[in-house]
Amino acid sequence: MNDVAAYPIGTPGKKWGAKERATWLAQQRIKRSYAHDVLHKLEPLKEQFDMVQYGALSLSASQYPLYILSSRHWDNSKKNVLITGGVHGYETSGVQGAIRFLETRSRDFSAQFNLVAAPCVSPWAYETINRWNPGAVDPNRSFKAASPSEEAAALMQYLGANPVEFVAHFDLHETTDTDNEEFRPALAARDAIEQKIWQIPDGFYTVGDRVKPEPGFQAAIIGSVEKVTHIAPPDSDGKIIGESLEQWGVINYAARPLGLCMGVTDAPYVTTTEVYPDSPEVDDEICINAQVAAVTGGLEYIMGKDH
């Protein structure tokens, strides 16, 4: 693939410093409401879930409180499941899919699982439709010690202070056309590292953890989502976003070395879902429903393993 286009901030061949990051931040604009789109929808869920504020963004603590929801009637005999959305704030169906699952399908699994959900890990990025946080840091490369992302650090601190053995973690994401148009060029400029553009996959796919890929689990998610929307085929090199295909609709990444959110727990079943919202074959509802189908398909697979 060709190199990414030049980016208007910074000097080619030189990493960004504080000045370039400040210039980038000054160019960002609020485009939608975290309070309206997310917090308003969480209020009714208090009837079913305990809702705890686990932090707030330093940019504006009042505007960007961070919330996590957990099953109200917690039962230590049940398996525990973590759902995260909005680690990348611009990936809309990750946020709305997590909320929709809690609203519509969570009760179907309440007899078997305790649920923990952080529906919008990066609220400023949600409002500005960004991959990065206000410091031009990618939260989904920051789930590691001494994290440079306060969004990642806050979630890790909460999970560390409230230790739970999880059986599964669903981290809900999207791959969008803006990855090539905006975010990879920005990354190349910020880090002064050559980036190639890759073919944006037309359809849904999952990313498994290379250390614990669980192909049956990933296949169950793909099968469930396939009833809602199309699955991304590999490109002409047999790859998806530069990674070799493990099976239909599935690639694997090294979760913990890369600082990915899906590596934040020791759960044996982990996946990063990737919806493609820019396809002419989908709309917002299909994208949200695909995320719900991913979670339900994965949970049904785990339930089946118990019988």
TIMIVEX-73775 format. One record per residue (C-alpha): residue number from 1; residue in three letters; x, y, z. Coordinates in pm, whole numbers, plus 50000, padded with zeros to 5 digits. Last residue first. Example, Ala and Ser with C-alpha at 12.3 -4.5 7.8 and 13.67 -1.06 7.14 Angstrom:
<rs>
<n->2&res->SER&east->51367&north->49894&up->50714>
<n->1&res->ALA&east->51230&north->49550&up->50780>
</rs>
This chain:
<rs>
<n->307&res->HIS&east->47714&north->47155&up->52916>
<n->306&res->ASP&east->47950&north->47429&up->53033>
<n->305&res->LYS&east->48097&north->47478&up->52686>
<n->304&res->GLY&east->47749&north->47570&up->52561>
<n->303&res->MET&east->47730&north->47859&up->52806>
<n->302&res->ILE&east->48062&north->47987&up->52675>
<n->301&res->TYR&east->47930&north->47972&up->52317>
<n->300&res->GLU&east->47610&north->48150&up->52417>
<n->299&res->LEU&east->47818&north->48424&up->52573>
<n->298&res->GLY&east->48019&north->48474&up->52255>
<n->297&res->GLY&east->47714&north->48487&up->52033>
<n->296&res->THR&east->47540&north->48728&up->52270>
<n->295&res->VAL&east->47836&north->48964&up->52277>
<n->294&res->ALA&east->47885&north->48964&up->51901>
<n->293&res->ALA&east->47511&north->48994&up->51838>
<n->292&res->VAL&east->47499&north->49308&up->52051>
<n->291&res->GLN&east->47786&north->49455&up->51851>
<n->290&res->ALA&east->47612&north->49368&up->51526>
<n->289&res->ASN&east->47293&north->49528&up->51656>
<n->288&res->ILE&east->47475&north->49857&up->51705>
<n->287&res->CYS&east->47616&north->49844&up->51352>
<n->286&res->ILE&east->47279&north->49749&up->51204>
<n->285&res->GLU&east->47115&north->50037&up->51388>
<n->284&res->ASP&east->47370&north->50291&up->51267>
<n->283&res->ASP&east->47328&north->50192&up->50904>
<n->282&res->VAL&east->47474&north->49913&up->50694>
<n->281&res->GLU&east->47513&north->49797&up->50333>
<n->280&res->PRO&east->47672&north->50120&up->50208>
<n->279&res->SER&east->47969&north->50030&up->50434>
<n->278&res->ASP&east->48103&north->50316&up->50643>
<n->277&res->PRO&east->48012&north->50164&up->50981>
<n->276&res->TYR&east->48258&north->49870&up->50962>
<n->275&res->VAL&east->48229&north->49686&up->51297>
<n->274&res->GLU&east->48540&north->49549&up->51466>
<n->273&res->THR&east->48504&north->49338&up->51779>
<n->272&res->THR&east->48801&north->49293&up->52009>
<n->271&res->THR&east->48785&north->48952&up->52167>
<n->270&res->VAL&east->48869&north->48774&up->52489>
<n->269&res->TYR&east->48787&north->48429&up->52628>
<n->268&res->PRO&east->49040&north->48305&up->52883>
<n->267&res->ALA&east->48994&north->48613&up->53104>
<n->266&res->ASP&east->49322&north->48726&up->53263>
<n->265&res->THR&east->49220&north->49091&up->53239>
<n->264&res->VAL&east->49355&north->49406&up->53067>
<n->263&res->GLY&east->49455&north->49228&up->52746>
<n->262&res->MET&east->49138&north->49325&up->52556>
<n->261&res->CYS&east->49225&north->49689&up->52628>
<n->260&res->LEU&east->49534&north->49668&up->52411>
<n->259&res->GLY&east->49876&north->49760&up->52549>
<n->258&res->LEU&east->50058&north->49621&up->52244>
<n->257&res->PRO&east->50258&north->49369&up->52448>
<n->256&res->ARG&east->49933&north->49274&up->52623>
<n->255&res->ALA&east->49716&north->49198&up->52322>
<n->254&res->ALA&east->49952&north->49037&up->52073>
<n->253&res->TYR&east->49706&north->49049&up->51783>
<n->252&res->ASN&east->49496&north->48783&up->51610>
<n->251&res->ILE&east->49279&north->48793&up->51297>
<n->250&res->VAL&east->48926&north->48663&up->51248>
<n->249&res->GLY&east->48659&north->48705&up->50979>
<n->248&res->TRP&east->48693&north->48354&up->50836>
<n->247&res->GLN&east->48988&north->48190&up->51009>
<n->246&res->GLU&east->49332&north->48299&up->51124>
<n->245&res->LEU&east->49363&north->48564&up->50852>
<n->244&res->SER&east->49708&north->48719&up->50830>
<n->243&res->GLU&east->49741&north->49072&up->50962>
<n->242&res->GLY&east->49788&north->49388&up->50752>
<n->241&res->ILE&east->49450&north->49539&up->50826>
<n->240&res->ILE&east->49286&north->49208&up->50721>
<n->239&res->LYS&east->49503&north->48969&up->50522>
<n->238&res->GLY&east->49483&north->48715&up->50241>
<n->237&res->ASP&east->49710&north->48925&up->50021>
<n->236&res->SER&east->49420&north->49025&up->49792>
<n->235&res->ASP&east->49228&north->49147&up->50096>
<n->234&res->PRO&east->49047&north->48920&up->50339>
<n->233&res->PRO&east->48667&north->48918&up->50344>
<n->232&res->ALA&east->48486&north->49125&up->50607>
<n->231&res->ILE&east->48171&north->48962&up->50746>
<n->230&res->HIS&east->47830&north->49086&up->50641>
<n->229&res->THR&east->47562&north->49205&up->50881>
<n->228&res->VAL&east->47300&north->49080&up->51127>
<n->227&res->LYS&east->47294&north->48700&up->51091>
<n->226&res->GLU&east->47670&north->48709&up->51026>
<n->225&res->VAL&east->47708&north->48861&up->51372>
<n->224&res->SER&east->47614&north->48532&up->51538>
<n->223&res->GLY&east->47839&north->48321&up->51319>
<n->222&res->ILE&east->48131&north->48561&up->51366>
<n->221&res->ILE&east->48088&north->48551&up->51743>
<n->220&res->ALA&east->48073&north->48171&up->51742>
<n->219&res->ALA&east->48385&north->48159&up->51524>
<n->218&res->GLN&east->48573&north->48376&up->51777>
<n->217&res->PHE&east->48477&north->48141&up->52060>
<n->216&res->GLY&east->48575&north->47834&up->51860>
<n->215&res->PRO&east->48907&north->47994&up->51765>
<n->214&res->GLU&east->49009&north->48051&up->52129>
<n->213&res->PRO&east->49304&north->48281&up->52045>
<n->212&res->LYS&east->49480&north->48263&up->52383>
<n->211&res->VAL&east->49832&north->48401&up->52330>
<n->210&res->ARG&east->49750&north->48562&up->51995>
<n->209&res->ASP&east->49455&north->48744&up->52150>
<n->208&res->GLY&east->49164&north->48760&up->51908>
<n->207&res->VAL&east->49066&north->49041&up->51673>
<n->206&res->THR&east->48720&north->49018&up->51526>
<n->205&res->TYR&east->48572&north->49104&up->51188>
<n->204&res->PHE&east->48272&north->49291&up->51049>
<n->203&res->GLY&east->48250&north->49420&up->50693>
<n->202&res->ASP&east->48433&north->49598&up->50417>
<n->201&res->PRO&east->48789&north->49584&up->50551>
<n->200&res->ILE&east->48979&north->49912&up->50510>
<n->199&res->GLN&east->49261&north->49840&up->50267>
<n->198&res->TRP&east->49586&north->49946&up->50420>
<n->197&res->ILE&east->49768&north->50274&up->50437>
<n->196&res->LYS&east->50133&north->50242&up->50522>
<n->195&res->GLN&east->50290&north->50431&up->50809>
<n->194&res->GLU&east->50642&north->50571&up->50826>
<n->193&res->ILE&east->50737&north->50673&up->51176>
<n->192&res->ALA&east->50775&north->51035&up->51283>
<n->191&res->ASP&east->50569&north->50953&up->51594>
<n->190&res->ARG&east->50311&north->51233&up->51574>
<n->189&res->ALA&east->50323&north->51267&up->51193>
<n->188&res->ALA&east->50278&north->50897&up->51121>
<n->187&res->LEU&east->50003&north->50877&up->51384>
<n->186&res->ALA&east->49821&north->51173&up->51230>
<n->185&res->PRO&east->49839&north->51010&up->50887>
<n->184&res->ARG&east->49705&north->50688&up->51044>
<n->183&res->PHE&east->49419&north->50871&up->51214>
<n->182&res->GLU&east->49287&north->51094&up->50941>
<n->181&res->GLU&east->49199&north->50942&up->50602>
<n->180&res->ASN&east->49325&north->50589&up->50658>
<n->179&res->ASP&east->49153&north->50532&up->50993>
<n->178&res->THR&east->48884&north->50773&up->50875>
<n->177&res->ASP&east->48743&north->50493&up->50661>
<n->176&res->THR&east->48637&north->50319&up->50980>
<n->175&res->THR&east->48727&north->50010&up->51182>
<n->174&res->GLU&east->48494&north->49980&up->51480>
<n->173&res->HIS&east->48532&north->49866&up->51840>
<n->172&res->LEU&east->48370&north->49670&up->52125>
<n->171&res->ASP&east->48599&north->49507&up->52381>
<n->170&res->PHE&east->48432&north->49182&up->52495>
<n->169&res->HIS&east->48602&north->49025&up->52795>
<n->168&res->ALA&east->48528&north->48672&up->52911>
<n->167&res->VAL&east->48570&north->48436&up->53207>
<n->166&res->PHE&east->48656&north->48716&up->53446>
<n->165&res->GLU&east->48809&north->48668&up->53791>
<n->164&res->VAL&east->48724&north->48986&up->53975>
<n->163&res->PRO&east->48954&north->49220&up->54165>
<n->162&res->ASN&east->48792&north->49550&up->54266>
<n->161&res->ALA&east->49092&north->49776&up->54334>
<n->160&res->GLY&east->49278&north->49640&up->54032>
<n->159&res->LEU&east->48973&north->49669&up->53808>
<n->158&res->TYR&east->48924&north->50030&up->53918>
<n->157&res->GLN&east->49291&north->50118&up->53869>
<n->156&res->MET&east->49292&north->49957&up->53525>
<n->155&res->LEU&east->48986&north->50159&up->53424>
<n->154&res->ALA&east->49138&north->50484&up->53548>
<n->153&res->ALA&east->49474&north->50413&up->53384>
<n->152&res->ALA&east->49317&north->50346&up->53045>
<n->151&res->GLU&east->49129&north->50676&up->53047>
<n->150&res->GLU&east->49426&north->50856&up->53204>
<n->149&res->SER&east->49635&north->50754&up->52904>
<n->148&res->PRO&east->50016&north->50757&up->52942>
<n->147&res->SER&east->49992&north->50427&up->53133>
<n->146&res->ALA&east->50257&north->50376&up->53398>
<n->145&res->ALA&east->50205&north->50000&up->53366>
<n->144&res->LYS&east->50005&north->49890&up->53063>
<n->143&res->PHE&east->49669&north->49944&up->52894>
<n->142&res->SER&east->49799&north->50228&up->52676>
<n->141&res->ARG&east->49778&north->50119&up->52314>
<n->140&res->ASN&east->49400&north->50133&up->52317>
<n->139&res->PRO&east->49406&north->50470&up->52492>
<n->138&res->ASP&east->49582&north->50629&up->52192>
<n->137&res->VAL&east->49753&north->50946&up->52317>
<n->136&res->ALA&east->49711&north->51288&up->52153>
<n->135&res->GLY&east->49696&north->51447&up->52500>
<n->134&res->PRO&east->49324&north->51514&up->52467>
<n->133&res->ASN&east->49259&north->51142&up->52403>
<n->132&res->TRP&east->49315&north->50980&up->52067>
<n->131&res->ARG&east->49081&north->50797&up->51829>
<n->130&res->ASN&east->48856&north->51100&up->51801>
<n->129&res->ILE&east->48491&north->51179&up->51743>
<n->128&res->THR&east->48509&north->51502&up->51950>
<n->127&res->GLU&east->48234&north->51393&up->52190>
<n->126&res->TYR&east->48342&north->51029&up->52199>
<n->125&res->ALA&east->48707&north->51129&up->52238>
<n->124&res->TRP&east->48607&north->51333&up->52542>
<n->123&res->PRO&east->48414&north->51030&up->52673>
<n->122&res->SER&east->48694&north->50772&up->52648>
<n->121&res->VAL&east->48593&north->50457&up->52840>
<n->120&res->CYS&east->48233&north->50470&up->52725>
<n->119&res->PRO&east->48027&north->50158&up->52805>
<n->118&res->ALA&east->48229&north->50031&up->53103>
<n->117&res->ALA&east->48039&north->49711&up->53173>
<n->116&res->VAL&east->48052&north->49440&up->53440>
<n->115&res->LEU&east->47812&north->49147&up->53409>
<n->114&res->ASN&east->47758&north->48856&up->53646>
<n->113&res->PHE&east->47674&north->48554&up->53437>
<n->112&res->GLN&east->47452&north->48245&up->53415>
<n->111&res->ALA&east->47109&north->48357&up->53540>
<n->110&res->SER&east->47169&north->48712&up->53413>
<n->109&res->PHE&east->47217&north->48598&up->53053>
<n->108&res->ASP&east->46877&north->48682&up->52906>
<n->107&res->ARG&east->46862&north->48982&up->53138>
<n->106&res->SER&east->47155&north->49137&up->52951>
<n->105&res->ARG&east->46976&north->49133&up->52618>
<n->104&res->THR&east->46790&north->49460&up->52567>
<n->103&res->GLU&east->46920&north->49749&up->52776>
<n->102&res->LEU&east->47261&north->49609&up->52869>
<n->101&res->PHE&east->47320&north->49499&up->52509>
<n->100&res->ARG&east->47206&north->49838&up->52384>
<n->99&res->ILE&east->47451&north->50017&up->52614>
<n->98&res->ALA&east->47746&north->49810&up->52494>
<n->97&res->GLY&east->47633&north->49855&up->52133>
<n->96&res->GLN&east->47601&north->50232&up->52180>
<n->95&res->VAL&east->47959&north->50269&up->52295>
<n->94&res->GLY&east->48116&north->50026&up->52047>
<n->93&res->SER&east->47868&north->50145&up->51785>
<n->92&res->THR&east->48025&north->50489&up->51792>
<n->91&res->GLU&east->48390&north->50416&up->51723>
<n->90&res->TYR&east->48504&north->50777&up->51756>
<n->89&res->GLY&east->48564&north->50736&up->52128>
<n->88&res->HIS&east->48830&north->50470&up->52095>
<n->87&res->VAL&east->48804&north->50295&up->52429>
<n->86&res->GLY&east->48436&north->50360&up->52356>
<n->85&res->GLY&east->48309&north->50025&up->52471>
<n->84&res->THR&east->48404&north->49769&up->52733>
<n->83&res->ILE&east->48221&north->49454&up->52837>
<n->82&res->LEU&east->48352&north->49237&up->53122>
<n->81&res->VAL&east->48198&north->48899&up->53207>
<n->80&res->ASN&east->48192&north->48710&up->53537>
<n->79&res->LYS&east->48094&north->48345&up->53584>
<n->78&res->LYS&east->47831&north->48273&up->53847>
<n->77&res->SER&east->47875&north->48117&up->54194>
<n->76&res->ASN&east->47983&north->48453&up->54337>
<n->75&res->ASP&east->47637&north->48593&up->54273>
<n->74&res->TRP&east->47601&north->48968&up->54225>
<n->73&res->HIS&east->47240&north->49087&up->54240>
<n->72&res->ARG&east->47307&north->49438&up->54109>
<n->71&res->SER&east->47508&north->49327&up->53807>
<n->70&res->SER&east->47782&north->49579&up->53743>
<n->69&res->LEU&east->47797&north->49919&up->53575>
<n->68&res->ILE&east->48103&north->50137&up->53532>
<n->67&res->TYR&east->48106&north->50511&up->53499>
<n->66&res->LEU&east->48358&north->50778&up->53408>
<n->65&res->PRO&east->48272&north->51145&up->53468>
<n->64&res->TYR&east->48350&north->51371&up->53171>
<n->63&res->GLN&east->48171&north->51706&up->53193>
<n->62&res->SER&east->48214&north->51756&up->53568>
<n->61&res->ALA&east->48573&north->51633&up->53573>
<n->60&res->SER&east->48671&north->51857&up->53284>
<n->59&res->LEU&east->49013&north->51810&up->53121>
<n->58&res->SER&east->49112&north->51596&up->53420>
<n->57&res->LEU&east->48884&north->51316&up->53298>
<n->56&res->ALA&east->48675&north->51154&up->53567>
<n->55&res->GLY&east->48702&north->50842&up->53780>
<n->54&res->TYR&east->48535&north->50520&up->53891>
<n->53&res->GLN&east->48179&north->50649&up->53913>
<n->52&res->VAL&east->47971&north->50351&up->54016>
<n->51&res->MET&east->47646&north->50220&up->53870>
<n->50&res->ASP&east->47489&north->49912&up->54032>
<n->49&res->PHE&east->47280&north->49747&up->53766>
<n->48&res->GLN&east->46916&north->49653&up->53707>
<n->47&res->GLU&east->46722&north->49961&up->53816>
<n->46&res->LYS&east->47030&north->50175&up->53756>
<n->45&res->LEU&east->46987&north->50095&up->53385>
<n->44&res->PRO&east->46737&north->50380&up->53356>
<n->43&res->GLU&east->47019&north->50633&up->53418>
<n->42&res->LEU&east->47264&north->50485&up->53168>
<n->41&res->LYS&east->47085&north->50623&up->52865>
<n->40&res->HIS&east->47116&north->50984&up->52983>
<n->39&res->LEU&east->47485&north->50928&up->53054>
<n->38&res->VAL&east->47554&north->50807&up->52701>
<n->37&res->ASP&east->47407&north->51008&up->52414>
<n->36&res->HIS&east->47285&north->51309&up->52610>
<n->35&res->ALA&east->47570&north->51356&up->52858>
<n->34&res->TYR&east->47834&north->51244&up->52606>
<n->33&res->SER&east->47705&north->51506&up->52364>
<n->32&res->ARG&east->47810&north->51541&up->52002>
<n->31&res->LYS&east->48053&north->51733&up->51782>
<n->30&res->ILE&east->48285&north->51906&up->52029>
<n->29&res->ARG&east->48579&north->52046&up->51833>
<n->28&res->GLN&east->48946&north->51958&up->51805>
<n->27&res->GLN&east->49189&north->52209&up->51652>
<n->26&res->ALA&east->49326&north->52328&up->51984>
<n->25&res->LEU&east->49419&north->51969&up->52073>
<n->24&res->TRP&east->49637&north->51935&up->51762>
<n->23&res->THR&east->49816&north->52261&up->51832>
<n->22&res->ALA&east->49873&north->52153&up->52192>
<n->21&res->ARG&east->50018&north->51822&up->52070>
<n->20&res->GLU&east->50246&north->52010&up->51830>
<n->19&res->LYS&east->50371&north->52242&up->52105>
<n->18&res->ALA&east->50424&north->51962&up->52358>
<n->17&res->GLY&east->50651&north->51773&up->52122>
<n->16&res->TRP&east->50568&north->51583&up->51807>
<n->15&res->LYS&east->50830&north->51354&up->51660>
<n->14&res->LYS&east->51048&north->51487&up->51378>
<n->13&res->GLY&east->51082&north->51328&up->51034>
<n->12&res->PRO&east->50831&north->51562&up->50872>
<n->11&res->THR&east->50776&north->51871&up->51088>
<n->10&res->GLY&east->50453&north->51901&up->51283>
<n->9&res->ILE&east->50086&north->51948&up->51205>
<n->8&res->PRO&east->49940&north->51949&up->50852>
<n->7&res->TYR&east->49974&north->51572&up->50796>
<n->6&res->ALA&east->50129&north->51429&up->50478>
<n->5&res->ALA&east->49934&north->51144&up->50319>
<n->4&res->VAL&east->49987&north->50784&up->50423>
<n->3&res->ASP&east->50240&north->50579&up->50232>
<n->2&res->ASN&east->50103&north->50363&up->49953>
<n->1&res->MET&east->50000&north->50000&up->50000>
</rs>
